Amino acid sequence: MPGDEWQVPEAGEVAHAALRGAIASMAMTGMRVVTVSLGFVDQAPPQQLAGESHGTRRALVELAHWGFGAFAAAGFGALPRSWRERHWTGPIYGLVIWTGFEATAPLLGLPHAKQAGITQRLAVAADHLLYGFVLDETRRAPQA
């Protein structure tokens, strides 16, 4: 119906977006394993927030990151349908979250704020782009 795209999304749509956000954060974790292992990133942002962590603490840091990803994606799910249906909205949303990280890193005293070079910043931007892509693409049902 005309005008439906501006209606408030149903709670189920927002919850589904949150689930997609948790999955997208898991994809980011995988990408960060690669970028850290290859030396593009010194330390992933969640570990920068938590400090050196191992074992259970490291698992809790990752779970917190996935929870943050779910929470942020609920915000995506609350956007008007006309925005969410555009193919570029998810990746742009991911880059907006990255911009927020870059803006708050100095306030949080993260090493990233002062020590990250262009390669590290681009690698972190890329994993946020991946987050947005996964967030956007996993909402689509396969077409027969």
C-alpha positions as CSV (number, residue, x, y, z in Angstrom):
1,M,0.0,0.0,0.0
2,P,1.2,3.5,-0.7
3,G,2.7,5.1,2.5
4,D,3.4,1.7,4.2
5,E,7.1,2.2,3.8
6,W,7.0,5.0,6.5
7,Q,5.1,2.9,9.1
8,V,6.8,1.9,12.3
9,P,8.3,-1.5,11.7
10,E,6.8,-4.4,13.6
11,A,8.6,-5.7,16.7
12,G,9.3,-8.9,14.8
13,E,11.1,-7.0,12.0
14,V,13.3,-5.3,14.6
15,A,14.0,-8.5,16.4
16,H,14.9,-10.2,13.1
17,A,17.3,-7.3,12.4
18,A,18.9,-7.8,15.8
19,L,19.5,-11.5,15.0
20,R,21.0,-10.6,11.7
21,G,23.2,-8.1,13.5
22,A,24.5,-10.7,15.8
23,I,25.3,-12.9,12.8
24,A,27.0,-9.9,11.1
25,S,29.1,-9.3,14.2
26,M,30.2,-13.0,14.0
27,A,31.3,-12.4,10.4
28,M,33.3,-9.4,11.6
29,T,35.0,-11.5,14.2
30,G,36.1,-13.9,11.4
31,M,37.4,-11.1,9.3
32,R,39.3,-9.6,12.3
33,V,41.0,-12.9,12.9
34,V,42.4,-12.6,9.3
35,T,43.3,-8.9,9.5
36,V,45.0,-9.3,12.9
37,S,46.8,-12.4,11.7
38,L,48.1,-10.7,8.6
39,G,49.2,-7.7,10.6
40,F,46.8,-5.2,9.1
41,V,45.3,-4.6,12.6
42,D,47.3,-4.6,15.8
43,Q,44.4,-5.5,18.1
44,A,40.7,-5.7,17.3
45,P,38.6,-2.9,18.8
46,P,36.7,-5.2,21.2
47,Q,40.0,-6.4,22.7
48,Q,41.2,-2.8,22.9
49,L,38.2,-2.0,25.0
50,A,38.7,-5.0,27.3
51,G,42.5,-5.0,27.4
52,E,44.4,-8.2,27.1
53,S,42.0,-11.1,27.5
54,H,42.3,-14.8,27.3
55,G,40.0,-17.8,27.8
56,T,36.6,-17.1,29.3
57,R,37.2,-13.3,29.4
58,R,38.0,-13.3,25.7
59,A,34.8,-15.2,25.0
60,L,32.8,-12.7,27.1
61,V,34.4,-9.9,25.1
62,E,33.3,-11.5,21.8
63,L,29.8,-12.2,23.2
64,A,29.5,-8.5,24.2
65,H,30.6,-7.5,20.7
66,W,27.9,-9.7,19.2
67,G,25.4,-8.3,21.6
68,F,26.4,-4.7,20.6
69,G,26.0,-5.8,17.0
70,A,22.6,-7.1,17.7
71,F,21.6,-3.9,19.5
72,A,22.9,-1.7,16.7
73,A,21.1,-3.8,14.1
74,A,17.8,-3.4,15.9
75,G,18.3,0.3,15.1
76,F,18.7,-0.7,11.5
77,G,15.5,-2.7,11.7
78,A,13.7,0.3,13.1
79,L,14.5,2.4,10.0
80,P,11.6,3.1,7.6
81,R,11.1,0.1,5.2
82,S,11.7,2.4,2.2
83,W,15.3,3.0,3.5
84,R,16.0,-0.7,4.5
85,E,14.9,-2.0,1.1
86,R,17.7,-0.1,-0.7
87,H,20.6,-2.4,-1.4
88,W,23.2,0.1,-0.2
89,T,21.6,1.0,3.1
90,G,23.2,-1.9,5.1
91,P,26.7,-1.2,4.1
92,I,26.2,2.6,4.6
93,Y,24.8,1.7,8.1
94,G,27.9,-0.3,8.8
95,L,30.1,2.6,7.8
96,V,28.1,5.0,10.0
97,I,28.8,2.7,13.0
98,W,32.5,2.7,12.0
99,T,32.4,6.5,11.9
100,G,30.9,6.4,15.4
101,F,33.8,4.1,16.5
102,E,36.4,6.4,15.0
103,A,34.8,9.4,16.8
104,T,34.5,7.7,20.2
105,A,37.9,5.9,20.2
106,P,39.7,9.0,21.5
107,L,37.1,9.6,24.2
108,L,37.5,5.9,25.3
109,G,41.3,6.2,25.3
110,L,41.7,3.4,22.8
111,P,45.1,2.9,21.3
112,H,43.4,2.9,17.9
113,A,42.7,6.7,18.3
114,K,46.5,7.6,18.2
115,Q,48.3,4.6,16.9
116,A,46.2,3.3,14.0
117,G,47.6,4.0,10.5
118,I,45.6,4.2,7.3
119,T,45.9,0.4,6.7
120,Q,44.4,-0.4,10.1
121,R,41.7,2.2,9.8
122,L,40.7,0.8,6.4
123,A,40.7,-2.8,7.7
124,V,38.4,-1.8,10.5
125,A,36.2,0.2,8.1
126,A,36.1,-2.9,5.8
127,D,34.8,-5.2,8.6
128,H,32.1,-2.7,9.4
129,L,31.2,-2.6,5.7
130,L,31.0,-6.4,5.9
131,Y,28.7,-6.1,8.9
132,G,26.4,-3.9,7.0
133,F,26.4,-6.1,3.9
134,V,25.6,-9.2,6.0
135,L,22.9,-7.2,7.9
136,D,21.3,-6.2,4.6
137,E,21.7,-9.3,2.6
138,T,20.5,-11.8,5.2
139,R,17.1,-10.1,5.3
140,R,16.3,-11.1,1.8
141,A,14.4,-14.4,1.3
142,P,15.7,-16.5,-1.6
143,Q,13.6,-16.2,-4.7
144,A,12.5,-19.3,-6.6
